[in-house]
Amino acid sequence: MATLAALAITAPALPAGATAATSARAGTAATASPPALAAPHSVAAAATEDPPFVGWTATLPALAWQFSPTSADDCVAGRTSCVRRTIREMERRLEPLVADCSHGAVFGLAYLRTTESYLDAALTPGFLRDPSFVNHQDVVFAKMYFDAWDAWSAGRAERVPPAWRIAFGAADDRRVAGVGDLLLGMNAHVNRDLPFALAAIGLVAPDGTSRKVDHDRINRMLNGVVEPLVAEIAADLDPTVRVPWTPYGVGYTALLQVLQTWRESAWRHAELLAAAPDDVTRALVARTIELEAALTAQTIVTGTHYLPPLTSSDRRARHCAEHAATGD
């Protein structure tokens, strides 16, 4: 089983004669040599101070990505107790964000409510083929968000993937509306993190069947999450989120379709990572994932940023102070 550090490496220089075309024949979807990963940061002046991208996962301690249903470790075995532990950790992290009316609270709340809904679905008999495996996947996936947030909070931006740097930076600077914070978090976690998590944990069950059936069933669960989640964000954090804007349209249906499209893309990118025949090909796929997620993040910032003096975060701050921060 591939490790995450092996999957999310910085692409080395291509050897003589190697092209994107040969990489495509080897199993990637590349059609041109990807530009340097610093490119997204030149798109908007707000991101020019971001440090250059490095293979951040290579600097982290090894993690137990392997699923083992008989393990004594509840998380490795995919027991629901570990999902509940993850929810408690999300609650612990969200509380100070809400108290401070931090813009990071929007995605923190969204992720908490999504994980709570996931646990309900996982406990429903027959909803998932292999709930223990998906429980394990859920916990590993959450840890990627925790690790990125912890590195950012500690001032170690070099360990934070580019899409997360843009998301966290926009939240810290109060640069975008609530729907922007929501989309930036979704983009970084789904378009960037999910392909690496899926490829590292495994796409195929021991009997040779694809695990995509359960991956797709999560979309059904998400269908019931989006509308009440947006309503809660609007009630407590930012009233302008009531009719969410997305790059593909306005409304709850558009938001769900964006999320489903991104999840499908994440699975396909994970397949390319898993099928890569060598380190160079794998690095090209990894680099494409990073670049696309960063470019999507910049698109979201462009579409949702405040335009002082016409628009600002002032109304949002007052609303949050009157509702979420006071518990009303």
C-alpha positions as CSV (number, residue, x, y, z in Angstrom):
1,M,0.0,0.0,0.0
2,A,1.4,3.4,-1.0
3,T,2.1,5.9,1.8
4,L,0.8,9.4,1.6
5,A,4.3,10.8,1.6
6,A,5.1,8.8,-1.5
7,L,2.0,10.0,-3.3
8,A,2.2,13.7,-2.5
9,I,5.8,14.4,-3.5
10,T,7.0,17.4,-5.4
11,A,7.5,16.5,-9.1
12,P,11.2,16.0,-10.0
13,A,12.6,17.3,-13.2
14,L,11.7,15.0,-16.1
15,P,14.5,12.9,-17.5
16,A,15.6,13.6,-21.1
17,G,13.0,12.5,-23.6
18,A,10.2,12.3,-21.1
19,T,7.1,14.3,-22.0
20,A,3.6,14.7,-20.9
21,A,2.6,12.5,-23.8
22,T,4.7,9.6,-22.6
23,S,3.3,10.1,-19.1
24,A,-0.3,9.9,-20.5
25,R,0.6,6.6,-22.2
26,A,1.8,5.4,-18.9
27,G,-1.5,6.1,-17.3
28,T,-1.9,9.8,-16.5
29,A,-4.3,12.2,-18.0
30,A,-1.7,14.9,-18.6
31,T,-1.6,16.6,-22.0
32,A,1.1,19.2,-21.4
33,S,3.9,19.6,-19.0
34,P,2.4,21.2,-15.9
35,P,3.7,24.7,-15.0
36,A,5.6,25.4,-11.9
37,L,3.4,25.1,-8.8
38,A,4.1,28.7,-7.9
39,A,1.9,29.8,-10.8
40,P,-1.4,30.0,-8.9
41,H,0.1,32.5,-6.5
42,S,0.9,35.0,-9.2
43,V,-2.8,35.1,-10.2
44,A,-3.8,37.2,-7.2
45,A,-1.7,39.7,-5.3
46,A,-3.1,38.4,-2.1
47,A,-1.2,35.2,-2.5
48,T,2.2,36.6,-3.5
49,E,3.6,36.1,0.0
50,D,2.9,32.4,0.1
51,P,6.1,30.3,0.5
52,P,7.0,28.1,-2.5
53,F,5.5,24.6,-2.4
54,V,7.5,21.7,-1.0
55,G,6.6,18.1,-0.5
56,W,5.1,18.8,2.9
57,T,4.0,15.3,3.7
58,A,7.5,14.0,3.5
59,T,8.4,16.0,6.6
60,L,5.6,14.5,8.7
61,P,5.9,11.3,10.8
62,A,4.5,8.1,9.2
63,L,0.8,7.5,9.8
64,A,-1.2,4.2,9.9
65,W,-2.9,4.4,6.6
66,Q,-3.5,0.7,6.3
67,F,-7.0,-0.5,7.2
68,S,-7.1,-3.6,9.4
69,P,-10.5,-4.6,10.8
70,T,-9.0,-6.8,13.5
71,S,-6.6,-4.2,14.8
72,A,-6.8,-3.2,18.5
73,D,-6.6,0.4,17.4
74,D,-10.1,1.6,16.9
75,C,-9.2,4.0,14.1
76,V,-7.1,1.5,12.1
77,A,-10.0,-1.0,12.5
78,G,-12.6,1.6,11.5
79,R,-14.8,1.4,14.6
80,T,-17.5,4.0,15.2
81,S,-15.8,5.0,18.5
82,C,-13.0,6.6,16.4
83,V,-15.5,8.5,14.3
84,R,-17.1,9.8,17.5
85,R,-13.6,10.8,18.8
86,T,-13.0,12.7,15.6
87,I,-16.3,14.5,16.0
88,R,-15.3,15.5,19.5
89,E,-12.0,16.8,18.2
90,M,-13.9,18.9,15.5
91,E,-16.1,20.3,18.3
92,R,-13.1,21.3,20.3
93,R,-11.5,23.0,17.4
94,L,-14.7,24.8,16.3
95,E,-15.6,26.3,19.7
96,P,-12.9,29.0,19.7
97,L,-13.4,29.8,16.0
98,V,-17.1,30.5,16.7
99,A,-16.3,32.5,19.8
100,D,-14.0,34.7,17.9
101,C,-16.3,34.9,14.8
102,S,-13.4,33.6,12.8
103,H,-14.1,33.1,9.1
104,G,-12.6,29.7,9.5
105,A,-15.7,28.7,11.5
106,V,-17.7,28.3,8.4
107,F,-15.8,25.3,7.1
108,G,-15.2,24.0,10.6
109,L,-19.0,23.9,11.2
110,A,-19.6,22.4,7.7
111,Y,-17.1,19.6,8.3
112,L,-18.5,18.9,11.8
113,R,-22.1,18.6,10.6
114,T,-21.1,16.5,7.6
115,T,-19.2,14.1,9.8
116,E,-22.1,13.9,12.2
117,S,-24.4,13.0,9.3
118,Y,-21.9,10.5,8.0
119,L,-21.9,8.7,11.4
120,D,-25.7,8.4,11.3
121,A,-25.4,7.0,7.7
122,A,-22.7,4.6,8.7
123,L,-24.8,3.2,11.5
124,T,-27.7,2.6,9.2
125,P,-27.8,-1.1,8.3
126,G,-27.2,-1.6,4.6
127,F,-26.3,1.9,3.7
128,L,-22.6,1.1,3.2
129,R,-21.1,-2.1,1.9
130,D,-18.1,-1.8,4.2
131,P,-18.8,0.8,6.9
132,S,-15.7,-0.1,8.9
133,F,-13.5,0.7,6.0
134,V,-15.3,4.0,5.3
135,N,-15.1,4.8,9.0
136,H,-11.3,4.4,8.8
137,Q,-11.2,6.5,5.6
138,D,-13.3,9.2,7.3
139,V,-10.9,9.5,10.2
140,V,-7.8,9.5,8.0
141,F,-9.4,12.2,5.8
142,A,-10.2,14.4,8.8
143,K,-6.6,14.1,10.1
144,M,-5.4,15.7,6.9
145,Y,-7.5,18.8,7.6
146,F,-6.3,18.8,11.3
147,D,-2.7,18.5,10.2
148,A,-3.0,21.3,7.6
149,W,-4.7,23.6,10.2
150,D,-2.2,22.8,12.9
151,A,0.7,23.6,10.6
152,W,-0.9,26.9,9.5
153,S,-1.7,27.9,13.1
154,A,1.9,27.1,14.1
155,G,3.2,29.4,11.4
156,R,4.7,26.5,9.4
157,A,3.1,27.4,6.1
158,E,5.8,25.4,4.2
159,R,4.0,22.3,5.5
160,V,0.6,23.5,4.2
161,P,-0.6,22.5,0.7
162,P,-1.2,25.5,-1.6
163,A,-5.0,25.2,-1.7
164,W,-5.1,25.2,2.1
165,R,-2.8,28.2,2.3
166,I,-5.2,30.1,0.1
167,A,-8.2,29.0,2.1
168,F,-6.6,29.7,5.5
169,G,-5.1,33.0,4.3
170,A,-8.5,34.2,3.0
171,A,-10.1,33.3,6.3
172,D,-7.5,35.1,8.4
173,D,-7.7,38.2,6.2
174,R,-11.5,38.1,6.2
175,R,-11.1,38.5,2.5
176,V,-14.1,36.5,1.1
177,A,-17.8,36.1,2.0
178,G,-19.0,33.1,3.9
179,V,-19.8,31.1,0.8
180,G,-16.2,31.7,-0.3
181,D,-14.9,30.3,3.0
182,L,-17.1,27.3,2.6
183,L,-16.1,26.6,-1.0
184,L,-12.4,27.2,-0.3
185,G,-12.5,24.6,2.5
186,M,-14.4,22.1,0.4
187,N,-12.0,22.6,-2.5
188,A,-8.9,22.1,-0.5
189,H,-10.2,19.1,1.3
190,V,-11.9,17.4,-1.6
191,N,-9.9,18.4,-4.7
192,R,-6.6,18.4,-2.9
193,D,-6.7,16.0,0.1
194,L,-9.2,13.4,-1.0
195,P,-7.2,11.9,-4.0
196,F,-4.2,11.3,-1.8
197,A,-6.2,9.8,1.0
198,L,-8.1,7.5,-1.3
199,A,-5.0,6.3,-3.2
200,A,-3.1,5.7,0.1
201,I,-5.8,3.8,1.8
202,G,-6.9,1.8,-1.3
203,L,-9.5,1.8,-4.0
204,V,-10.1,-2.0,-4.2
205,A,-11.4,-4.4,-1.5
206,P,-9.6,-7.7,-0.7
207,D,-12.1,-9.5,-3.0
208,G,-11.1,-7.4,-5.9
209,T,-14.2,-5.3,-6.1
210,S,-14.0,-1.5,-6.4
211,R,-14.8,0.6,-3.3
212,K,-16.3,3.3,-5.4
213,V,-19.8,2.0,-4.6
214,D,-19.5,3.3,-1.0
215,H,-17.7,6.4,-2.3
216,D,-20.8,7.2,-4.4
217,R,-23.2,6.4,-1.6
218,I,-21.7,9.2,0.4
219,N,-23.1,11.6,-2.2
220,R,-26.6,10.5,-1.2
221,M,-25.8,11.3,2.4
222,L,-24.5,14.7,1.4
223,N,-27.8,15.4,-0.4
224,G,-29.5,15.7,3.0
225,V,-26.7,17.8,4.5
226,V,-26.4,20.8,2.3
227,E,-29.6,22.7,2.8
228,P,-29.8,22.5,6.7
229,L,-26.1,23.3,6.8
230,V,-26.4,26.4,4.7
231,A,-29.3,27.5,6.8
232,E,-27.3,27.1,10.0
233,I,-24.3,29.0,8.7
234,A,-26.7,31.8,7.6
235,A,-28.4,31.9,11.0
236,D,-25.2,31.9,13.1
237,L,-22.3,33.1,11.0
238,D,-23.1,34.9,7.8
239,P,-26.6,35.7,6.6
240,T,-25.5,36.2,3.0
241,V,-24.9,32.4,2.7
242,R,-28.7,31.8,2.4
243,V,-28.5,31.6,-1.4
244,P,-25.1,30.1,-2.0
245,W,-23.0,31.2,-5.0
246,T,-20.8,28.6,-6.8
247,P,-18.7,28.7,-9.9
248,Y,-21.5,26.7,-11.6
249,G,-24.6,28.5,-10.4
250,V,-26.6,29.7,-7.5
251,G,-28.6,27.6,-5.0
252,Y,-28.5,24.4,-2.9
253,T,-28.6,22.1,-6.0
254,A,-25.7,23.9,-7.6
255,L,-23.7,23.6,-4.4
256,L,-24.4,19.9,-4.1
257,Q,-23.5,19.3,-7.8
258,V,-20.2,21.1,-7.3
259,L,-19.4,18.9,-4.3
260,Q,-20.3,15.7,-6.2
261,T,-18.3,16.7,-9.3
262,W,-15.3,17.4,-7.1
263,R,-15.7,14.0,-5.4
264,E,-15.8,12.3,-8.7
265,S,-12.7,14.1,-9.9
266,A,-11.0,13.1,-6.6
267,W,-11.7,9.4,-7.3
268,R,-10.4,9.6,-10.8
269,H,-7.2,11.4,-9.7
270,A,-6.7,8.7,-7.0
271,E,-7.0,6.1,-9.7
272,L,-4.2,7.8,-11.7
273,L,-2.0,8.0,-8.6
274,A,-2.6,4.3,-7.8
275,A,-1.9,3.3,-11.4
276,A,1.2,5.3,-11.9
277,P,4.0,3.0,-13.0
278,D,6.9,5.0,-11.6
279,D,7.8,7.9,-9.4
280,V,8.0,10.5,-12.3
281,T,4.5,9.7,-13.5
282,R,3.1,9.7,-9.9
283,A,4.8,13.0,-9.3
284,L,3.2,14.5,-12.4
285,V,-0.2,13.4,-11.2
286,A,0.4,14.7,-7.7
287,R,1.6,18.0,-9.2
288,T,-1.5,18.3,-11.3
289,I,-3.7,17.7,-8.3
290,E,-2.0,20.4,-6.3
291,L,-2.1,22.9,-9.2
292,E,-5.7,22.3,-10.1
293,A,-6.8,22.7,-6.5
294,A,-4.8,25.9,-6.1
295,L,-6.2,27.4,-9.3
296,T,-9.7,26.5,-8.2
297,A,-9.1,28.2,-4.9
298,Q,-8.0,31.4,-6.7
299,T,-11.2,31.3,-8.9
300,I,-13.3,31.0,-5.7
301,V,-11.4,34.0,-4.1
302,T,-12.0,36.0,-7.3
303,G,-15.7,35.2,-7.3
304,T,-16.5,35.7,-3.6
305,H,-14.1,38.4,-2.3
306,Y,-15.4,41.6,-0.7
307,L,-15.2,44.8,-2.7
308,P,-14.6,47.7,-0.2
309,P,-16.2,50.1,0.2
310,L,-19.2,48.5,-1.6
311,T,-19.0,45.3,0.4
312,S,-17.1,44.2,3.5
313,S,-17.2,41.7,6.3
314,D,-18.7,44.2,8.8
315,R,-22.3,43.0,8.5
316,R,-21.1,39.4,8.9
317,A,-19.1,40.3,12.0
318,R,-22.1,42.0,13.6
319,H,-24.4,39.1,12.8
320,C,-22.0,36.5,14.3
321,A,-21.5,38.6,17.4
322,E,-25.2,38.8,17.9
323,H,-25.9,35.1,17.3
324,A,-23.2,32.5,17.2
325,A,-20.7,34.2,19.6
326,T,-23.4,34.8,22.2
327,G,-25.1,31.4,21.7
328,D,-28.4,33.1,20.7
